[in-house]
Amino acid sequence: MNYVELVTRAAYRTTAADVQKLRDAGWRDEQIAEAVYVTALFAFFNRVADAFGVPPQNYLITGKLTP
């Protein structure tokens, strides 16, 4: 989660050492790439939704996964 937070907040600050820590913890390169892709896509979609003024859906508060 620390790596995902770093990617979210300041992807340009990630280093090879950060990735190596994940490998040392047992992550495969494919898993690391997937974590980066998912994090980037969430950031992208959130920014697009914000730019178009899409209101929050509050699914967690309502306990519903769909409207």
C-alpha positions as a printed NumPy array, in Angstrom:
array([[  0.   ,   0.   ,   0.   ],
       [  2.902,   2.367,   0.591],
       [  3.973,   1.932,  -3.015],
       [  0.45 ,   2.559,  -4.321],
       [  0.216,   5.699,  -2.198],
       [  3.55 ,   6.878,  -3.599],
       [  2.343,   6.236,  -7.161],
       [ -0.889,   8.103,  -6.388],
       [  0.713,  11.125,  -4.781],
       [  3.978,  11.46 ,  -6.69 ],
       [  4.618,   8.771,  -9.301],
       [  7.67 ,  10.666, -10.522],
       [  9.332,   9.949,  -7.169],
       [  9.197,   6.165,  -7.485],
       [ 12.564,   4.487,  -7.773],
       [ 13.971,   1.111,  -8.716],
       [ 14.558,   0.571,  -4.986],
       [ 10.812,   0.97 ,  -4.342],
       [ 10.053,  -1.727,  -6.901],
       [ 12.786,  -3.953,  -5.498],
       [ 11.15 ,  -3.796,  -2.053],
       [  8.009,  -5.252,  -3.605],
       [ 10.006,  -7.989,  -5.314],
       [ 11.736,  -8.768,  -2.025],
       [  8.28 ,  -9.099,  -0.43 ],
       [  7.374, -11.721,  -3.046],
       [  5.611,  -9.634,  -5.687],
       [  6.151, -10.623,  -9.307],
       [  6.746,  -7.956, -11.949],
       [  3.312,  -8.665, -13.453],
       [  1.669,  -7.978, -10.083],
       [  3.616,  -4.758,  -9.629],
       [  2.612,  -3.608, -13.115],
       [ -1.033,  -4.436, -12.422],
       [ -0.951,  -2.429,  -9.184],
       [  0.424,   0.553, -11.101],
       [ -2.16 ,   0.182, -13.888],
       [ -5.092,  -0.043, -11.474],
       [ -3.832,   2.917,  -9.456],
       [ -3.337,   5.011, -12.592],
       [ -6.752,   4.112, -13.991],
       [ -8.52 ,   5.044, -10.766],
       [ -6.707,   8.38 , -10.757],
       [ -7.604,   8.939, -14.414],
       [-11.299,   8.152, -13.993],
       [-11.55 ,  10.223, -10.819],
       [-10.018,  13.216, -12.569],
       [-12.323,  12.842, -15.574],
       [-15.363,  12.561, -13.289],
       [-14.229,  15.608, -11.314],
       [-13.627,  17.607, -14.502],
       [-17.147,  16.857, -15.732],
       [-18.707,  17.496, -12.345],
       [-19.95 ,  13.954, -11.765],
       [-21.246,  13.899,  -8.178],
       [-20.003,  11.238,  -5.744],
       [-22.195,   8.137,  -5.755],
       [-21.694,   7.307,  -2.036],
       [-21.975,   3.575,  -2.627],
       [-20.135,   2.768,   0.592],
       [-22.432,   4.953,   2.675],
       [-25.626,   3.566,   1.152],
       [-24.389,  -0.037,   1.183],
       [-25.329,  -0.463,  -2.473],
       [-22.95 ,  -1.325,  -5.263],
       [-25.298,  -0.012,  -7.938],
       [-27.801,   2.853,  -7.99 ]])
